């Protein structure tokens, strides 16, 4: 469904969205084949292995190299975005403690605490954890490929396995939130899909300070009129549901 420019705002550009798609597709294949091999199924081809006609070990290694190349190219050609991700992810403010206190209920009500970052405090922690774990997986994966045995192989294998164990629930949580399954994050999936534009009311709920900064760069004719978006950092989803039921449409 098309959305009006004044009611939406671009969160991520095309290059960022394509990089994100390449990363999550390769990561999903790596997790699938990695867990298949971890569960001692090496002698039994997975569905993907049967489809491609290659062993799971070969698929895992090849896609691992593809992921490494994608990550390297992303850093090389997206230095500004990488810098934003890292600098914002390590910056926490004392005032944002309220965000953490309200988060358990806010995932259902949408009443998140105010924060000033490009990413919310939870995203920042997840970003740092995922970057560290992906780096550990890449380095240990290359180590496993380069070594044929001995103490080095044992250590690389141990690091690779434990990084996978920790990374899996983190990525599952990331997908759960990013997909908008939890009511408080409803609509945020548009930030990485369908043009990277999400509704301003969703941006105001999840990334209020970013929306305010981004809106100053938005042409005036594309900005919503007075009262067309929720107050930054607020917006109870139940209140909007009641408004929708009274007027028979979604509030703008």
C-alpha positions as a LaTeX table, in Angstrom:
\begin{tabular}{lrrr}
\hline
Residue & $x$ (\AA) & $y$ (\AA) & $z$ (\AA) \\
\hline
Unk1 & 0.00 & 0.00 & 0.00 \\
Unk2 & 1.39 & 3.40 & $-0.99$ \\
Unk3 & 1.97 & 5.96 & 1.74 \\
Unk4 & 1.84 & 9.74 & 1.48 \\
Unk5 & 5.26 & 11.47 & 1.60 \\
Unk6 & 4.16 & 13.86 & 4.34 \\
Unk7 & 3.15 & 11.00 & 6.62 \\
Unk8 & 6.34 & 8.98 & 6.14 \\
Unk9 & 10.06 & 9.56 & 6.41 \\
Unk10 & 13.04 & 7.66 & 5.00 \\
Unk11 & 14.99 & 5.88 & 7.69 \\
Unk12 & 17.44 & 3.95 & 5.50 \\
Unk13 & 18.60 & 4.61 & 1.94 \\
Unk14 & 18.75 & 2.01 & $-0.83$ \\
Unk15 & 22.42 & 1.12 & $-0.33$ \\
Unk16 & 21.86 & 0.45 & 3.38 \\
Unk17 & 18.80 & $-1.68$ & 2.66 \\
Unk18 & 20.60 & $-3.79$ & 0.07 \\
Unk19 & 23.56 & $-4.29$ & 2.41 \\
Unk20 & 21.19 & $-5.29$ & 5.21 \\
Unk21 & 19.43 & $-7.76$ & 2.89 \\
Unk22 & 22.74 & $-9.31$ & 1.80 \\
Unk23 & 23.86 & $-9.63$ & 5.41 \\
Unk24 & 20.70 & $-11.23$ & 6.74 \\
Unk25 & 20.36 & $-13.65$ & 3.81 \\
Unk26 & 23.94 & $-14.89$ & 4.20 \\
Unk27 & 23.63 & $-15.01$ & 7.99 \\
Unk28 & 20.43 & $-17.08$ & 7.75 \\
Unk29 & 22.16 & $-19.59$ & 5.47 \\
Unk30 & 25.18 & $-19.72$ & 7.77 \\
Unk31 & 23.00 & $-20.27$ & 10.83 \\
Unk32 & 20.96 & $-22.95$ & 9.08 \\
Unk33 & 23.93 & $-24.92$ & 7.76 \\
Unk34 & 25.96 & $-24.26$ & 10.90 \\
Unk35 & 23.33 & $-25.67$ & 13.22 \\
Unk36 & 22.75 & $-28.59$ & 10.85 \\
Unk37 & 26.43 & $-29.51$ & 11.13 \\
Unk38 & 26.53 & $-28.78$ & 14.88 \\
Unk39 & 23.68 & $-31.25$ & 15.40 \\
Unk40 & 25.83 & $-33.99$ & 13.79 \\
Unk41 & 23.86 & $-34.11$ & 10.54 \\
Unk42 & 26.90 & $-33.84$ & 8.27 \\
Unk43 & 26.25 & $-37.22$ & 6.65 \\
Unk44 & 22.63 & $-36.30$ & 5.93 \\
Unk45 & 22.17 & $-33.51$ & 3.35 \\
Unk46 & 19.94 & $-30.65$ & 4.39 \\
Unk47 & 17.15 & $-29.39$ & 2.13 \\
Unk48 & 19.44 & $-26.63$ & 0.87 \\
Unk49 & 22.26 & $-29.10$ & 0.17 \\
Unk50 & 19.90 & $-31.32$ & $-1.82$ \\
Unk51 & 18.55 & $-28.31$ & $-3.69$ \\
Unk52 & 22.01 & $-27.03$ & $-4.66$ \\
Unk53 & 23.66 & $-30.41$ & $-4.99$ \\
Unk54 & 26.62 & $-29.57$ & $-2.76$ \\
Unk55 & 27.50 & $-30.74$ & 0.79 \\
Unk56 & 26.49 & $-28.53$ & 3.71 \\
Unk57 & 30.14 & $-28.07$ & 4.67 \\
Unk58 & 30.94 & $-26.59$ & 1.26 \\
Unk59 & 27.86 & $-24.35$ & 1.34 \\
Unk60 & 28.74 & $-23.12$ & 4.82 \\
Unk61 & 32.32 & $-22.32$ & 3.83 \\
Unk62 & 31.37 & $-20.63$ & 0.55 \\
Unk63 & 28.63 & $-18.49$ & 2.09 \\
Unk64 & 31.01 & $-17.64$ & 4.93 \\
Unk65 & 33.40 & $-16.12$ & 2.39 \\
Unk66 & 30.51 & $-14.30$ & 0.72 \\
Unk67 & 29.47 & $-12.82$ & 4.07 \\
Unk68 & 33.06 & $-11.75$ & 4.77 \\
Unk69 & 33.22 & $-10.01$ & 1.38 \\
Unk70 & 29.84 & $-8.32$ & 1.91 \\
Unk71 & 30.90 & $-7.05$ & 5.34 \\
Unk72 & 34.25 & $-5.78$ & 4.02 \\
Unk73 & 32.61 & $-3.99$ & 1.08 \\
Unk74 & 29.98 & $-2.52$ & 3.39 \\
Unk75 & 32.67 & $-1.04$ & 5.62 \\
Unk76 & 34.74 & 0.14 & 2.65 \\
Unk77 & 31.94 & 1.89 & 0.76 \\
Unk78 & 29.78 & 2.75 & 3.76 \\
Unk79 & 32.33 & 4.25 & 6.10 \\
Unk80 & 29.98 & 7.01 & 7.20 \\
Unk81 & 27.17 & 4.57 & 8.05 \\
Unk82 & 29.61 & 2.26 & 9.84 \\
Unk83 & 30.93 & 5.19 & 11.85 \\
Unk84 & 27.37 & 6.22 & 12.78 \\
Unk85 & 26.54 & 2.67 & 13.87 \\
Unk86 & 29.62 & 2.36 & 16.07 \\
Unk87 & 29.69 & 5.86 & 17.58 \\
Unk88 & 25.98 & 5.89 & 18.39 \\
Unk89 & 26.02 & 2.33 & 19.72 \\
Unk90 & 28.69 & 3.09 & 22.34 \\
Unk91 & 27.06 & 6.33 & 23.50 \\
Unk92 & 24.71 & 6.00 & 26.47 \\
Unk93 & 23.21 & 8.78 & 28.56 \\
Unk94 & 22.14 & 8.60 & 32.19 \\
Unk95 & 18.73 & 9.99 & 31.28 \\
Unk96 & 18.13 & 6.92 & 29.13 \\
Unk97 & 17.91 & 4.66 & 32.17 \\
Unk98 & 14.21 & 5.47 & 32.12 \\
Unk99 & 14.01 & 3.87 & 28.68 \\
Unk100 & 15.24 & 0.55 & 30.10 \\
Unk101 & 12.83 & 0.80 & 33.04 \\
Unk102 & 9.86 & 1.28 & 30.73 \\
Unk103 & 10.91 & $-1.15$ & 28.01 \\
Unk104 & 9.30 & $-4.38$ & 29.33 \\
Unk105 & 5.82 & $-2.82$ & 29.20 \\
Unk106 & 6.55 & $-0.50$ & 26.27 \\
Unk107 & 7.01 & $-3.43$ & 23.88 \\
Unk108 & 3.26 & $-3.97$ & 24.31 \\
Unk109 & 1.97 & $-0.41$ & 24.88 \\
Unk110 & 4.34 & 1.64 & 22.72 \\
Unk111 & 5.09 & 4.02 & 25.63 \\
Unk112 & 8.88 & 3.97 & 25.36 \\
Unk113 & 11.03 & 6.30 & 27.42 \\
Unk114 & 12.70 & 9.20 & 25.66 \\
Unk115 & 16.17 & 8.65 & 24.17 \\
Unk116 & 18.39 & 10.86 & 22.02 \\
Unk117 & 20.14 & 8.33 & 19.80 \\
Unk118 & 19.93 & 7.26 & 16.19 \\
Unk119 & 19.26 & 3.80 & 17.65 \\
Unk120 & 17.31 & 3.12 & 20.82 \\
Unk121 & 19.35 & 1.91 & 23.84 \\
Unk122 & 18.31 & $-1.70$ & 23.31 \\
Unk123 & 19.37 & $-1.57$ & 19.67 \\
Unk124 & 22.73 & $-0.14$ & 20.68 \\
Unk125 & 23.45 & $-3.08$ & 22.98 \\
Unk126 & 22.30 & $-5.54$ & 20.31 \\
Unk127 & 24.46 & $-3.78$ & 17.69 \\
Unk128 & 27.59 & $-4.10$ & 19.82 \\
Unk129 & 26.89 & $-7.74$ & 20.72 \\
Unk130 & 26.20 & $-8.69$ & 17.10 \\
Unk131 & 29.29 & $-6.89$ & 15.76 \\
Unk132 & 31.57 & $-8.59$ & 18.32 \\
Unk133 & 30.04 & $-12.03$ & 17.74 \\
Unk134 & 30.08 & $-11.73$ & 13.95 \\
Unk135 & 33.73 & $-10.68$ & 14.11 \\
Unk136 & 34.49 & $-13.69$ & 16.31 \\
Unk137 & 32.64 & $-15.97$ & 13.89 \\
Unk138 & 34.49 & $-14.60$ & 10.85 \\
Unk139 & 37.94 & $-14.77$ & 12.46 \\
Unk140 & 37.39 & $-18.24$ & 13.92 \\
Unk141 & 35.84 & $-19.43$ & 10.64 \\
Unk142 & 38.89 & $-18.31$ & 8.68 \\
Unk143 & 41.05 & $-19.97$ & 11.34 \\
Unk144 & 39.19 & $-23.26$ & 10.92 \\
Unk145 & 39.58 & $-23.04$ & 7.15 \\
Unk146 & 43.30 & $-22.29$ & 7.39 \\
Unk147 & 44.21 & $-24.91$ & 10.02 \\
Unk148 & 43.90 & $-28.65$ & 9.54 \\
Unk149 & 44.28 & $-29.71$ & 13.14 \\
Unk150 & 46.20 & $-29.19$ & 16.32 \\
Unk151 & 45.59 & $-26.84$ & 19.27 \\
Unk152 & 44.78 & $-23.87$ & 17.01 \\
Unk153 & 41.98 & $-25.79$ & 15.30 \\
Unk154 & 40.54 & $-26.83$ & 18.67 \\
Unk155 & 40.47 & $-23.24$ & 19.92 \\
Unk156 & 39.03 & $-21.83$ & 16.70 \\
Unk157 & 36.34 & $-24.51$ & 16.76 \\
Unk158 & 35.49 & $-23.72$ & 20.39 \\
Unk159 & 35.23 & $-19.98$ & 19.69 \\
Unk160 & 33.12 & $-20.61$ & 16.59 \\
Unk161 & 30.67 & $-22.87$ & 18.43 \\
Unk162 & 30.22 & $-20.65$ & 21.48 \\
Unk163 & 29.84 & $-17.55$ & 19.34 \\
Unk164 & 27.10 & $-19.37$ & 17.44 \\
Unk165 & 25.35 & $-20.40$ & 20.68 \\
Unk166 & 25.27 & $-16.79$ & 21.89 \\
Unk167 & 24.55 & $-15.21$ & 18.52 \\
Unk168 & 21.49 & $-17.34$ & 17.76 \\
Unk169 & 19.15 & $-16.00$ & 20.49 \\
Unk170 & 20.40 & $-12.46$ & 19.83 \\
Unk171 & 19.50 & $-12.65$ & 16.14 \\
Unk172 & 16.15 & $-14.29$ & 16.94 \\
Unk173 & 15.34 & $-11.39$ & 19.26 \\
Unk174 & 16.45 & $-8.90$ & 16.62 \\
Unk175 & 14.17 & $-10.47$ & 14.00 \\
Unk176 & 11.25 & $-10.60$ & 16.45 \\
Unk177 & 11.55 & $-6.87$ & 17.17 \\
Unk178 & 12.45 & $-5.73$ & 13.65 \\
Unk179 & 9.53 & $-7.65$ & 12.15 \\
Unk180 & 7.10 & $-5.70$ & 14.32 \\
Unk181 & 5.68 & $-8.80$ & 15.99 \\
Unk182 & 5.65 & $-7.00$ & 19.34 \\
Unk183 & 2.95 & $-4.28$ & 19.36 \\
Unk184 & 5.30 & $-1.53$ & 20.53 \\
Unk185 & 7.46 & $-2.04$ & 17.44 \\
Unk186 & 4.59 & $-2.23$ & 14.99 \\
Unk187 & 5.51 & $-0.69$ & 11.65 \\
Unk188 & 9.27 & $-0.46$ & 12.17 \\
Unk189 & 9.90 & $-3.20$ & 9.60 \\
Unk190 & 9.25 & $-0.59$ & 6.91 \\
Unk191 & 12.53 & 1.11 & 7.84 \\
Unk192 & 14.41 & $-1.65$ & 5.99 \\
Unk193 & 11.80 & $-2.64$ & 3.39 \\
Unk194 & 9.50 & $-1.12$ & 0.74 \\
Unk195 & 11.59 & 1.97 & 0.15 \\
Unk196 & 12.89 & 2.34 & 3.69 \\
Unk197 & 10.10 & 4.76 & 4.60 \\
Unk198 & 8.14 & 4.33 & 7.82 \\
Unk199 & 5.22 & 6.27 & 9.22 \\
Unk200 & 6.21 & 9.33 & 11.21 \\
Unk201 & 4.08 & 8.25 & 14.15 \\
Unk202 & 6.04 & 4.97 & 14.32 \\
Unk203 & 9.34 & 6.87 & 14.11 \\
Unk204 & 8.13 & 9.27 & 16.85 \\
Unk205 & 7.36 & 6.32 & 19.08 \\
Unk206 & 10.64 & 4.43 & 18.63 \\
Unk207 & 13.24 & 7.01 & 17.50 \\
Unk208 & 11.91 & 10.43 & 18.60 \\
Unk209 & 15.15 & 12.44 & 18.57 \\
Unk210 & 16.22 & 10.98 & 15.23 \\
Unk211 & 12.85 & 11.98 & 13.75 \\
Unk212 & 13.25 & 15.53 & 15.02 \\
Unk213 & 16.73 & 15.80 & 13.50 \\
Unk214 & 15.70 & 14.18 & 10.22 \\
Unk215 & 12.62 & 16.39 & 9.92 \\
Unk216 & 14.76 & 19.51 & 9.80 \\
Unk217 & 16.18 & 18.19 & 6.51 \\
Unk218 & 12.75 & 17.31 & 5.09 \\
Unk219 & 11.12 & 19.78 & 2.64 \\
Unk220 & 8.28 & 21.64 & 4.35 \\
Unk221 & 5.66 & 20.42 & 1.87 \\
Unk222 & 6.49 & 16.82 & 2.85 \\
Unk223 & 6.06 & 17.40 & 6.56 \\
Unk224 & 2.83 & 16.40 & 8.28 \\
Unk225 & 0.42 & 19.08 & 9.42 \\
Unk226 & $-0.12$ & 20.11 & 13.01 \\
Unk227 & $-1.35$ & 17.27 & 15.16 \\
Unk228 & $-0.63$ & 14.65 & 12.50 \\
Unk229 & 1.96 & 12.78 & 14.54 \\
Unk230 & 2.25 & 11.63 & 18.12 \\
Unk231 & 4.39 & 13.43 & 20.68 \\
Unk232 & 8.00 & 12.27 & 20.53 \\
Unk233 & 8.64 & 9.21 & 22.65 \\
Unk234 & 4.97 & 8.70 & 23.43 \\
Unk235 & 1.89 & 7.25 & 21.88 \\
Unk236 & 0.05 & 4.46 & 23.57 \\
Unk237 & $-1.05$ & 1.90 & 20.98 \\
Unk238 & $-4.27$ & 1.31 & 22.90 \\
Unk239 & $-5.17$ & 5.00 & 22.61 \\
Unk240 & $-4.75$ & 4.84 & 18.85 \\
Unk241 & $-6.83$ & 1.69 & 18.62 \\
Unk242 & $-9.66$ & 3.47 & 20.42 \\
Unk243 & $-9.38$ & 6.45 & 18.06 \\
Unk244 & $-9.39$ & 4.12 & 15.07 \\
Unk245 & $-12.54$ & 2.38 & 16.28 \\
Unk246 & $-14.36$ & 5.70 & 16.83 \\
Unk247 & $-13.55$ & 7.18 & 13.43 \\
Unk248 & $-13.44$ & 3.98 & 11.44 \\
Unk249 & $-9.95$ & 4.70 & 10.13 \\
Unk250 & $-6.36$ & 4.89 & 11.29 \\
Unk251 & $-5.43$ & 8.24 & 12.81 \\
Unk252 & $-2.89$ & 10.23 & 10.79 \\
\hline
\end{tabular}
